[in-house]
Amino acid sequence: MTGFTFSVGLIFLLIGYTAAGPEPDLLPRAVRSSACQEHTSLHNRLDVVEKKVEDTVEKLEVELAALLEAIEAPKWSPLLDNTGKPAVDILEDPEWRS
């Protein structure tokens, strides 16, 4: 009975090995290490770029808030009051204006 159990176990082992397919070719450790270092370096560079973008956006938000506050100041109100006047689209081609 032991020989039979061993044979069945060996057959199942071979079936499992065959179903799994060939082992993937592993790159040498030095190549894998180099790829990991490049990957880490790339992520570090992306983190630096992301931080610069975030800082720039924050500065632009501050500048925009200051500009909007200046435009809404009372001394600019007469220039912004366009009641009864046609609105001018600054992006419109001047030749199209009537």
PyMOL commands that set and color helices and strands:
alter all, ss='L'
color gray80, all
select helices_A, chain A and resi 2-20+29-71+74-80+94-96
alter helices_A, ss='H'
color red, helices_A
deselect
rebuild
show_as cartoon
